[in-house]
Amino acid sequence: MSEKVRKIVETRVHNPEAIAEAARERVKPKSLFGSHGKTMIIAADHPARGANAVGGELLAMADRGELLDRLCVALDRPGVTGVLATADIIEDLLLLGALAGKSVFGSMNRTGLAGSAFEIDDRFACYDAESIATMGFAGGKTLTRIALDDPNTPSVLENTAKAVNELADRKLIAMVVPFLSRWVEGKIRNDLTPDAVIKSITIAAGLGRTSAYTWLKLPVVEDMERVLASSTLPVVLLGGEVADPDAAFAAWQKTLALPTVQGLVVGRSLLYPHDGDVAKAVDTAVGLL
């Protein structure tokens, strides 16, 4: 066990109130945007959905000490503006003092476990709007998969709308991640064709009694100019795991020039790059901004 992890465990056992104290005393960012005028948010909420794999390593993200080390490196790089994660990870980072001046987004629904028979039934059991506001965070993120062949989809949409409403009531951002999905041989697959992404956008953008605080977190697919013409909501681009980093970076850079795009929210491809150099991967992504 590393010294960093040992100290976190000791604090959790003997002084759990230190987490709320660290949140209260945290230096808040003056803006969601960096000096480059965009957001650069590091995502790390994958483990809570049981999605620990990176490439061929099925449990790569399950080593919490290593994940925290990588997150600390990423968050310390110039131009990185924030983090997106579940409470356990965010609280570890608070105890490490790694979130000063960073925007924080809490992941709200992670119960649609990867590979499960109930994957679409993604209930909200993580952060809620009240806790996000209490902790002084910038907003919450929802994964909203729309499967027309799954009867659980209406409840997914209803719960997303509730989260949008409750965040908006507190003037907090609702970062909605919509996908048009379907069951294929017992597994959920996201349809990444431009027309499918457009359909998911138009559905997600209409959820809630106001869209004033709703942002969309979207994959980069073909024909992004036409895709993003389907809504006026602010957009951040998701990274996901990429096979060809050079091609991914080029696609991100091109899409970042479109008017609704506010920045990047990237996780595994920066935290676990092919060459293992987290700082280099993050700096390359920031350079796109």
C-alpha positions, 0 to 999 in steps of 0.5 A: 500500500502506497503512503498516499493510499495509507493516509486516505484510509487512516483519514476515512477510518479516524476522521471521516468528517475531513471529507466535508471539511476539505470540500468546504475549504477547497478553492473554487475555480473562477470559471469552468473554462481555462485560459484556452477558453475551453473545458478540459475535464478528466473523467474517471467514473468508469469503475462504478459501472464495473467498467474497469478494462483498458485495452486487454487489461480487464482490471486496469482501473481497479487499482485505486492507488494507481488510478489516483496517481494517474489522476493527480498527474493529469489534474496537475497539468496546465490547462486541465480544468476539472474532473468527473467521477463518483463520490469515492474517487472525488473524496479521495482526491479532496483528501489529497488536495488535488481539486483546488481550482478545479471544476467538479462534476458528480456522476449520478447514475452508475447502476446500469452495470457493464455487461448486465442483463439490466444495463439499460435500467440505469438508476440514480444511486450515486450523486444527487443534486442536493449533495452536488450543491452541498459539496460546492460542485459545478454539476452532475452527469447522467448516462442516458441510453435510449433503447427502443427495444427495452421497456426500461427506457421510459424510466431512464428518460424520466429519471434523467429529466428529474436530475435535469430539473433538480440541478437546474433548480440549483443553477447547476449544470446537467451534463447529459450523455445520450446514446441511441442503443440496442441489444445485440446478442445479449449485449448493449451496443451504442449506435454511433452513426450520425443519424443515431447520434442526432436522434439521441441529441434531439430526445435528450435536449427536450428532457426536463422543464428547462434546458437552461443548464443542460449540456450534452456530452457527445461522442465524435462521429462522422459528419459532426457539423451536421450532427451538432446542428441538431441542437443549440445546447452547449456540448463537450466531447467524450473521449472513450477508449481509442485505438488510434490516438493520432486519429482521435486527436485529429477528430477532436481538434476538428470538432472543437472548432464547431460553435456549440463545442465547449471542450473535452471530457476524456478519461481512459485514453488520457489516464491510460495512454498506449505509451504510459505517459499520462502527462504527455497525453494530457498535454497533447489533448490540452494543445488541441484547445 
